[in-house]
Amino acid sequence: MDDLNLIFNRKSIRHYQNGKEVGKDKLKLLIQAGMSAPSAVNICPWEFIAVTDAGLLDSLAERLPNASMLREAAAAIIVCGDPERDDSGIARKFWVQDCSAATENILLAAEALGLGAVWTGLYPDQERIGKIRPLLSLPERIIPLNVIPLGYPAEKILPKDKWEESRLHWEKW
Ligand SMILES: Cc1cc2nc3c(=O)[nH]c(=O)nc-3n(C[C@H](O)[C@H](O)[C@H](O)COP(=O)(O)O)c2cc1C
């Protein structure tokens, strides 16, 4: 049950303590958690960009109104997909699912480390992607799925109870 509490306690955090850094060791651990996600045929078509530079975080916030909390964040991870990773088209089909699983692992790892984090969407919004592609020097074939702003929480948010018995269908709909 202790392990499941991590899942039930996860919540989006959008305000972070000013000046409290997230060390590179912690960022690496988060990305290690991301890379432990399940992946179709284990192609692992993901790439991760870790950003700690305050100027770059501000520039990302400026271009992404949906992720304005990047201004307060100590760091961010951009989860990217490489749809051309394999020759058989598996990554092309499944990169979004693989990278989403990696993202959830990062969010859960952040919760475990006492960090605040939130998934802010990029793909499939081409306008958002276009705005940040040059800033991050992204190769053309690489598609950013989301930005995860990170920091030590500066707000107390209760996890939402989303359980709805009526959404559960036993055996058949
Ligand atoms: C695909 C996806 C895109 C999201 N995009 C944003 C976003 O752009 N900005 C934001 O503040 N939150 C974003 N969120 C976070 C949701 O708003 C949040 O998960 C939802 O309100 C439920 O709250 P909880 O995470 O605390 O359970 C996104 C979440 C998902 C899964």
The ligand as an SDF file (V2000), in Angstrom:
LIG
                    3D

 31 33  0  0  0  0  0  0  0  0999 V2000
   -1.6700   15.7450  -21.9760 C   0  0  0  0  0  0  0  0  0  0  0  0
   -1.6640   16.7280  -20.8390 C   0  0  0  0  0  0  0  0  0  0  0  0
   -1.4390   18.0560  -21.1080 C   0  0  0  0  0  0  0  0  0  0  0  0
   -1.4140   19.0010  -20.0590 C   0  0  0  0  0  0  0  0  0  0  0  0
   -1.1070   20.3010  -20.3480 N   0  0  0  0  0  0  0  0  0  0  0  0
   -1.0500   21.2010  -19.3390 C   0  0  0  0  0  0  0  0  0  0  0  0
   -0.6710   22.5380  -19.6190 C   0  0  0  0  0  0  0  0  0  0  0  0
   -0.3760   22.8940  -20.7470 O   0  0  0  0  0  0  0  0  0  0  0  0
   -0.6180   23.4120  -18.5800 N   0  0  0  0  0  0  0  0  0  0  0  0
   -0.9190   23.0360  -17.2910 C   0  0  0  0  0  0  0  0  0  0  0  0
   -0.8660   23.8800  -16.3910 O   0  0  0  0  0  0  0  0  0  0  0  0
   -1.2770   21.7500  -16.9970 N   0  0  0  0  0  0  0  0  0  0  0  0
   -1.3470   20.8350  -17.9840 C   0  0  0  0  0  0  0  0  0  0  0  0
   -1.6610   19.5210  -17.7080 N   0  0  0  0  0  0  0  0  0  0  0  0
   -1.9260   19.1020  -16.3130 C   0  0  0  0  0  0  0  0  0  0  0  0
   -3.4260   18.9230  -16.0680 C   0  0  0  0  0  0  0  0  0  0  0  0
   -4.0550   20.1760  -16.0620 O   0  0  0  0  0  0  0  0  0  0  0  0
   -3.6280   18.1810  -14.7270 C   0  0  0  0  0  0  0  0  0  0  0  0
   -3.0500   16.9030  -14.8050 O   0  0  0  0  0  0  0  0  0  0  0  0
   -5.1160   18.0700  -14.3900 C   0  0  0  0  0  0  0  0  0  0  0  0
   -5.6660   19.3330  -14.0720 O   0  0  0  0  0  0  0  0  0  0  0  0
   -5.3700   17.1120  -13.2260 C   0  0  0  0  0  0  0  0  0  0  0  0
   -4.6890   17.5480  -12.0700 O   0  0  0  0  0  0  0  0  0  0  0  0
   -3.6420   16.6070  -11.3240 P   0  0  0  0  0  0  0  0  0  0  0  0
   -2.4650   16.3890  -12.2370 O   0  0  0  0  0  0  0  0  0  0  0  0
   -3.2570   17.3610  -10.0890 O   0  0  0  0  0  0  0  0  0  0  0  0
   -4.3200   15.3020  -11.0150 O   0  0  0  0  0  0  0  0  0  0  0  0
   -1.6650   18.5780  -18.7230 C   0  0  0  0  0  0  0  0  0  0  0  0
   -1.8780   17.2160  -18.4720 C   0  0  0  0  0  0  0  0  0  0  0  0
   -1.8630   16.3030  -19.5050 C   0  0  0  0  0  0  0  0  0  0  0  0
   -2.0480   14.8240  -19.1900 C   0  0  0  0  0  0  0  0  0  0  0  0
  1  2  1  0
  2  3  1  0
  2 30  2  0
  3  4  2  0
  4  5  1  0
  4 28  1  0
  5  6  2  0
  6  7  1  0
  6 13  1  0
  7  8  2  0
  7  9  1  0
  9 10  1  0
 10 11  2  0
 10 12  1  0
 12 13  2  0
 13 14  1  0
 14 15  1  0
 14 28  1  0
 15 16  1  0
 16 17  1  0
 16 18  1  0
 18 19  1  0
 18 20  1  0
 20 21  1  0
 20 22  1  0
 22 23  1  0
 23 24  1  0
 24 25  2  0
 24 26  1  0
 24 27  1  0
 28 29  2  0
 29 30  1  0
 30 31  1  0
M  END
$$$$
